[in-house]
Amino acid sequence: MTVLSLPIPVIETERLILRAPHGSDLKPLAEFFTTERSHMVGGPRDAAGAWDSLVARLGHWSLHGFGLWHITDKATQAFVGWTGIIFAPGWQEPELGWAVFEQAEGKGIASEAASAARRYGAMHQGHDGVISYIRPTNARSRALAQKLGATLETLGDLRGTPCEIWRHPKLEAAA
């Protein structure tokens, strides 16, 4: 068997490792997609849907040279969510996205990870001043976007779902 190796960079922050998706992430990913939290990011999904999500993440990196990193908590080595830049059919432009599992909520993990992904995207992938699509009912993501310096640009629609489009500041403006 030949294993394809993708050039997915690893980003380390004080508490986190942003890394390529791994096959061992499937079980926690499938568990996440059974929760209410997953409804904000395309859930719920069954085990096959979780598999599709996992392989699509790797395919996105292969096709675009950027994508979603899986977030690992350095202290526990647990896979606790994802963040990164995605651009799929139906998107107006590349988006900075994030989601964390319940055990990572309220610890600043999403903020630390999304900040690192946004910085890397701006510095190395040409994605400066990106947007985030946020459902109007997702107060936690709206608060994180504001914490990251993003501002509400407009109301929109993403694949038939109403959303808010938040614009992140360019790296130079955020410095």
KEKE-3310 file (N, C-alpha, C; in steps of 0.2 Angstrom, whole numbers, plus 5000, padded with zeros to 4 digits):
npx = (5004:5003:5006:4999:5008:5004:5009:5006:5007:5013:5007:5012:5007:5006:4999:4994:4993:4992:4987:4988:4973:4970:4968:4964:4957:4944:4934:4932:4927:4916:4908:4907:4899:4887:4881:4872:4880:4886:4877:4879:4890:4887:4882:4869:4878:4880:4890:4896:4895:4904:4916:4916:4918:4930:4939:4937:4943:4956:4957:4954:4966:4974:4969:4969:4980:4979:4969:4959:4965:4968:4965:4975:4977:4990:4993:4985:4985:4974:4962:4953:4946:4944:4952:4955:4957:4945:4938:4925:4914:4900:4905:4909:4921:4938:4936:4939:4937:4931:4929:4926:4926:4915:4922:4933:4928:4926:4939:4948:4954:4948:4950:4964:4968:4962:4967:4981:4979:4974:4984:4994:4988:4988:5001:5008:4999:4993:4980:4974:4964:4952:4935:4922:4909:4895:4882:4867:4862:4873:4880:4892:4902:4901:4905:4918:4923:4922:4931:4943:4944:4936:4923:4906:4901:4890:4874:4871:4870:4873:4874:4860:4857:4854:4866:4878:4891:4907:4921:4938:4952:4965:4982:4992:4985:4980:4991)
npy = (4994:5011:5026:5042:5057:5072:5089:5096:5109:5110:5119:5126:5132:5141:5132:5122:5111:5112:5102:5090:5081:5065:5047:5042:5052:5050:5043:5052:5063:5058:5056:5069:5074:5069:5077:5092:5103:5101:5106:5119:5118:5110:5098:5087:5072:5055:5040:5038:5050:5057:5051:5055:5069:5069:5064:5073:5085:5081:5080:5093:5100:5094:5098:5113:5117:5123:5122:5114:5112:5100:5102:5099:5097:5101:5097:5086:5078:5076:5077:5091:5099:5109:5121:5133:5138:5138:5134:5131:5124:5136:5145:5162:5167:5162:5156:5158:5146:5138:5126:5119:5105:5100:5098:5107:5119:5136:5139:5146:5140:5139:5152:5154:5144:5148:5161:5158:5150:5160:5169:5161:5158:5171:5175:5165:5159:5168:5173:5185:5195:5188:5181:5175:5164:5165:5158:5166:5163:5158:5163:5161:5159:5172:5180:5176:5179:5193:5195:5192:5203:5204:5211:5213:5212:5209:5202:5186:5171:5154:5141:5139:5142:5155:5167:5177:5187:5189:5200:5198:5208:5214:5207:5217:5227:5222:5221)
npz = (5000:4996:5004:5004:5007:5013:5012:5025:5036:5053:5067:5082:5097:5113:5121:5112:5098:5081:5068:5055:5050:5057:5055:5067:5073:5069:5077:5089:5081:5075:5086:5090:5080:5083:5092:5099:5097:5085:5075:5071:5062:5051:5055:5061:5059:5053:5056:5044:5038:5046:5042:5029:5031:5037:5027:5017:5022:5021:5007:5004:5008:4999:4986:4987:4995:5007:5022:5035:5051:5063:5081:5094:5111:5120:5134:5137:5125:5118:5104:5101:5093:5078:5066:5053:5036:5024:5008:4999:4987:4984:4994:4996:4996:5003:5020:5037:5049:5063:5077:5092:5103:5117:5129:5127:5127:5133:5137:5131:5120:5107:5103:5104:5094:5082:5081:5078:5066:5058:5057:5052:5039:5034:5033:5026:5016:5008:5013:5019:5029:5029:5029:5041:5041:5051:5060:5064:5076:5084:5096:5103:5093:5087:5097:5098:5085:5086:5097:5090:5082:5071:5061:5059:5042:5033:5031:5025:5015:5016:5007:5007:5020:5032:5036:5045:5039:5044:5044:5045:5052:5042:5043:5045:5050:5062:5070)
capx = (5000:5006:5003:5000:5010:5002:5013:5001:5011:5011:5008:5012:5005:5008:4995:4990:4996:4987:4991:4984:4969:4973:4963:4962:4952:4937:4929:4929:4924:4909:4905:4905:4893:4880:4879:4869:4885:4888:4872:4882:4895:4885:4879:4872:4881:4881:4898:4898:4896:4910:4921:4916:4921:4938:4943:4936:4948:4963:4956:4954:4973:4977:4967:4970:4986:4977:4963:4958:4970:4965:4968:4977:4978:4997:4993:4981:4986:4967:4960:4948:4942:4948:4952:4959:4955:4942:4935:4922:4908:4895:4908:4910:4929:4940:4934:4942:4932:4933:4924:4929:4922:4913:4927:4937:4924:4927:4946:4952:4957:4946:4953:4971:4969:4960:4972:4986:4977:4973:4991:4998:4985:4990:5008:5010:4995:4989:4973:4974:4958:4947:4929:4920:4902:4893:4875:4865:4860:4879:4883:4899:4906:4901:4909:4925:4925:4924:4938:4948:4944:4932:4917:4900:4901:4884:4870:4871:4867:4878:4871:4853:4857:4856:4872:4882:4898:4911:4927:4944:4956:4972:4987:4996:4980:4979:4997)
capy = (5000:5017:5031:5049:5062:5079:5094:5100:5112:5109:5125:5125:5138:5139:5126:5118:5109:5112:5097:5087:5076:5058:5042:5041:5057:5048:5042:5058:5067:5055:5058:5077:5075:5067:5082:5098:5108:5100:5109:5125:5116:5105:5092:5081:5067:5048:5038:5038:5057:5060:5049:5060:5075:5068:5063:5080:5089:5080:5082:5101:5102:5092:5102:5120:5119:5125:5119:5114:5109:5097:5105:5094:5100:5098:5094:5080:5075:5075:5080:5094:5103:5111:5128:5134:5142:5133:5137:5126:5127:5140:5150:5168:5168:5158:5157:5156:5143:5134:5122:5115:5100:5102:5098:5112:5126:5141:5138:5150:5136:5141:5159:5153:5141:5152:5166:5155:5148:5166:5172:5157:5159:5178:5175:5159:5156:5173:5173:5190:5199:5183:5181:5170:5163:5163:5157:5171:5160:5156:5169:5160:5161:5179:5183:5174:5184:5200:5195:5192:5209:5204:5215:5211:5215:5209:5196:5182:5165:5149:5134:5139:5144:5162:5168:5183:5187:5193:5201:5199:5213:5212:5206:5223:5231:5219:5221)
capz = (5000:4996:5008:5001:5012:5011:5015:5030:5041:5060:5070:5089:5101:5120:5124:5107:5092:5075:5064:5050:5052:5057:5055:5074:5074:5067:5083:5092:5076:5074:5092:5090:5075:5086:5097:5097:5095:5078:5071:5069:5057:5046:5058:5063:5054:5055:5056:5037:5037:5049:5038:5023:5033:5038:5021:5014:5025:5018:5000:5003:5008:4993:4981:4988:4998:5014:5025:5042:5055:5069:5087:5099:5118:5122:5140:5137:5119:5115:5098:5104:5088:5072:5064:5047:5031:5019:5002:4996:4982:4988:4998:4992:4997:5009:5026:5043:5053:5070:5081:5097:5107:5123:5134:5126:5128:5138:5140:5126:5115:5100:5101:5103:5088:5077:5080:5075:5059:5054:5056:5047:5033:5031:5032:5021:5011:5005:5015:5024:5029:5027:5032:5044:5041:5057:5060:5068:5083:5087:5100:5105:5088:5086:5102:5096:5080:5089:5101:5085:5079:5065:5061:5055:5036:5030:5031:5019:5014:5014:5005:5009:5027:5033:5040:5046:5036:5048:5041:5050:5050:5039:5048:5047:5054:5068:5073)
cpx = (5004:5002:5004:5002:5008:5006:5008:5006:5008:5012:5008:5011:5008:5005:4993:4995:4991:4991:4986:4979:4972:4967:4960:4958:4945:4932:4927:4926:4917:4905:4902:4899:4887:4877:4876:4874:4887:4883:4875:4887:4893:4883:4872:4874:4881:4889:4900:4899:4902:4916:4922:4920:4928:4941:4942:4941:4955:4963:4957:4962:4976:4976:4969:4977:4985:4971:4962:4963:4966:4969:4969:4979:4985:4997:4990:4982:4979:4966:4953:4944:4946:4947:4956:4955:4952:4939:4932:4916:4903:4898:4909:4918:4931:4938:4938:4936:4935:4927:4928:4924:4920:4918:4932:4934:4926:4934:4951:4955:4955:4950:4961:4973:4967:4964:4978:4985:4977:4980:4995:4995:4987:4997:5011:5006:4991:4982:4973:4967:4952:4940:4928:4912:4900:4885:4872:4863:4867:4882:4890:4904:4906:4905:4917:4927:4926:4930:4944:4949:4940:4926:4912:4900:4894:4880:4870:4868:4872:4875:4864:4852:4859:4862:4874:4889:4902:4918:4933:4948:4962:4977:4990:4991:4979:4985:4998)
cpy = (5006:5022:5038:5053:5069:5084:5099:5103:5110:5116:5123:5132:5136:5133:5121:5116:5109:5108:5094:5082:5069:5053:5041:5046:5055:5047:5048:5063:5065:5056:5065:5078:5072:5072:5088:5103:5107:5104:5115:5124:5110:5099:5092:5076:5060:5047:5039:5046:5060:5057:5054:5067:5075:5068:5070:5085:5088:5082:5090:5103:5100:5096:5110:5122:5122:5122:5119:5110:5106:5100:5099:5098:5097:5095:5087:5075:5073:5079:5084:5099:5104:5118:5128:5138:5137:5137:5132:5129:5130:5145:5156:5169:5163:5161:5155:5153:5140:5131:5119:5110:5103:5103:5104:5119:5130:5141:5143:5146:5138:5148:5158:5149:5145:5158:5164:5153:5155:5169:5168:5158:5166:5178:5170:5157:5161:5174:5179:5194:5194:5184:5175:5170:5161:5163:5163:5169:5158:5161:5167:5161:5168:5182:5182:5179:5191:5200:5195:5198:5209:5209:5213:5215:5215:5203:5193:5176:5160:5143:5134:5141:5151:5162:5175:5182:5192:5194:5202:5204:5210:5211:5212:5227:5229:5220:5227)
cpz = (5000:5000:5005:5007:5009:5015:5020:5035:5048:5063:5078:5092:5108:5122:5118:5101:5086:5070:5059:5053:5052:5057:5062:5077:5073:5072:5087:5087:5075:5080:5093:5086:5077:5091:5094:5094:5087:5073:5068:5063:5053:5049:5059:5057:5057:5055:5049:5035:5040:5045:5032:5025:5034:5032:5017:5016:5022:5011:4999:5003:5001:4987:4981:4991:5005:5016:5032:5045:5061:5075:5092:5105:5120:5129:5141:5131:5116:5109:5101:5099:5082:5070:5057:5042:5026:5014:4998:4991:4987:4993:4993:4991:5003:5015:5032:5048:5059:5073:5086:5101:5114:5128:5133:5126:5134:5141:5135:5121:5108:5098:5100:5096:5082:5075:5076:5068:5055:5052:5051:5040:5030:5029:5026:5016:5007:5007:5021:5024:5027:5031:5036:5043:5048:5057:5065:5075:5087:5090:5102:5100:5086:5091:5101:5090:5082:5093:5096:5081:5073:5067:5057:5048:5033:5032:5025:5019:5012:5013:5008:5016:5029:5038:5041:5043:5040:5044:5046:5047:5046:5044:5050:5051:5061:5073:5078)
residu = (MET:THR:VAL:LEU:SER:LEU:PRO:ILE:PRO:VAL:ILE:GLU:THR:GLU:ARG:LEU:ILE:LEU:ARG:ALA:PRO:HIS:GLY:SER:ASP:LEU:LYS:PRO:LEU:ALA:GLU:PHE:PHE:THR:THR:GLU:ARG:SER:HIS:MET:VAL:GLY:GLY:PRO:ARG:ASP:ALA:ALA:GLY:ALA:TRP:ASP:SER:LEU:VAL:ALA:ARG:LEU:GLY:HIS:TRP:SER:LEU:HIS:GLY:PHE:GLY:LEU:TRP:HIS:ILE:THR:ASP:LYS:ALA:THR:GLN:ALA:PHE:VAL:GLY:TRP:THR:GLY:ILE:ILE:PHE:ALA:PRO:GLY:TRP:GLN:GLU:PRO:GLU:LEU:GLY:TRP:ALA:VAL:PHE:GLU:GLN:ALA:GLU:GLY:LYS:GLY:ILE:ALA:SER:GLU:ALA:ALA:SER:ALA:ALA:ARG:ARG:TYR:GLY:ALA:MET:HIS:GLN:GLY:HIS:ASP:GLY:VAL:ILE:SER:TYR:ILE:ARG:PRO:THR:ASN:ALA:ARG:SER:ARG:ALA:LEU:ALA:GLN:LYS:LEU:GLY:ALA:THR:LEU:GLU:THR:LEU:GLY:ASP:LEU:ARG:GLY:THR:PRO:CYS:GLU:ILE:TRP:ARG:HIS:PRO:LYS:LEU:GLU:ALA:ALA:ALA)
# end
